[in-house]
Amino acid sequence: MLMDNLIPLIVSLAAFLAIAWLARTVASGRREVNQLRSQLQQLSAQLAEQGMELDGLCAAGVHLDRHLIDQGGRLRDCAERLATLQSQESANSPYHAAIEMIRKGAEAAEVAQQLGISLSEAELLVRLHRMG
């Protein structure tokens, strides 16, 4: 008879322990889910902030690219102007004309007289440009 009462008691105790264990497991799972939700919210906020920073960096990159393109155009313009000025300067220089005369066979005295440079300058130009 004691045995007959003992079996339902053991079954009830086992069921109670199983339910207690399940309740504790569910509570622990809920805590973990809540912690994971909190972490997810933090990570989502960080991701949104980094997205905004990335947008700002992209905008700055586009601005810098446009600025570099503009500066490149200005640099090309300056290089073209410099080349033009250099060619004008060398074409207008008496030395350029002297070199042309010397290459055509003119003597130093003739070059000096026609271009208004000193005889020693003309002789130097003759030495330099008749050799080359």
C-alpha positions in Angstrom: 0.0 0.0 0.0 2.8 2.3 0.8 4.2 1.4 -2.6 1.0 2.3 -4.3 1.1 5.8 -2.7 4.8 6.2 -3.3 4.7 5.8 -7.1 2.2 8.7 -7.8 4.2 10.8 -5.3 7.5 10.1 -7.2 5.7 10.8 -10.5 4.3 14.0 -9.2 7.7 15.0 -7.8 9.4 14.2 -11.1 6.8 16.2 -13.0 7.3 19.1 -10.6 11.1 19.0 -11.0 10.7 18.8 -14.8 8.3 21.8 -14.8 10.7 23.7 -12.5 13.6 22.9 -14.7 11.6 24.0 -17.8 10.5 27.2 -16.1 14.1 28.0 -15.2 15.3 27.2 -18.7 12.6 29.4 -20.3 13.5 32.2 -17.9 17.2 31.9 -18.7 16.3 31.8 -22.4 14.2 34.9 -22.1 17.1 36.7 -20.4 19.4 35.7 -23.2 16.9 36.8 -25.8 16.6 40.2 -24.0 20.4 40.5 -23.9 20.6 39.6 -27.6 17.8 42.2 -28.4 19.8 44.8 -26.5 23.0 44.0 -28.3 21.1 44.0 -31.6 19.8 47.5 -30.9 23.3 48.7 -30.0 24.7 47.2 -33.2 21.9 48.6 -35.3 22.6 52.1 -33.8 26.3 51.7 -34.5 25.7 50.5 -38.0 23.4 53.5 -38.7 26.0 55.9 -37.3 28.8 54.3 -39.4 26.4 54.5 -42.5 26.1 58.2 -41.9 29.8 58.6 -41.5 30.3 56.6 -44.7 27.8 58.9 -46.5 29.8 61.9 -45.3 33.1 60.4 -46.5 31.6 59.6 -49.9 30.3 63.2 -50.3 33.7 64.5 -49.3 35.4 62.2 -51.8 33.1 63.4 -54.6 33.9 67.0 -53.6 37.6 66.3 -53.6 37.4 64.5 -56.9 35.7 67.5 -58.5 38.2 69.8 -56.9 41.1 67.8 -58.3 39.5 67.8 -61.8 39.2 71.5 -61.6 42.8 71.9 -60.4 44.0 69.6 -63.1 42.3 71.8 -65.7 43.9 74.9 -64.2 47.3 73.2 -64.2 46.9 72.3 -67.9 46.0 75.9 -68.7 49.0 77.1 -66.8 51.3 74.6 -68.6 49.9 75.7 -72.0 50.4 79.4 -71.2 53.9 78.7 -70.0 54.7 76.8 -73.2 53.3 79.7 -75.3 55.3 82.3 -73.3 58.5 80.3 -73.6 58.1 79.9 -77.4 57.3 83.6 -77.8 60.3 84.5 -75.6 62.7 82.3 -77.5 61.3 83.4 -80.9 61.7 87.1 -79.9 65.1 86.6 -78.4 68.1 88.0 -80.4 69.9 84.8 -79.5 67.3 82.6 -81.3 67.7 84.8 -84.3 71.5 84.6 -83.9 71.4 80.8 -83.8 69.3 80.7 -86.9 71.8 83.0 -88.7 74.8 81.0 -87.5 73.1 77.7 -88.7 72.7 79.4 -92.1 76.5 80.2 -92.2 76.6 83.8 -90.9 79.9 85.0 -89.2 80.1 86.3 -85.7 80.7 89.9 -86.7 77.7 89.9 -89.0 75.4 88.4 -86.3 76.7 90.9 -83.7 76.1 93.9 -86.0 72.6 92.9 -87.2 71.2 91.8 -83.9 72.9 94.2 -81.6 74.7 91.7 -79.4 78.3 91.8 -78.4 80.9 90.3 -80.6 82.0 87.9 -77.8 78.4 86.7 -77.4 78.2 86.1 -81.2 81.5 84.3 -81.2 80.4 82.1 -78.4 77.2 81.2 -80.2 79.2 80.4 -83.3 81.4 78.0 -81.3 78.4 76.4 -79.7 76.1 76.0 -82.7 78.5 75.2 -85.5 79.8 72.3 -83.4 76.4 70.8 -82.8 
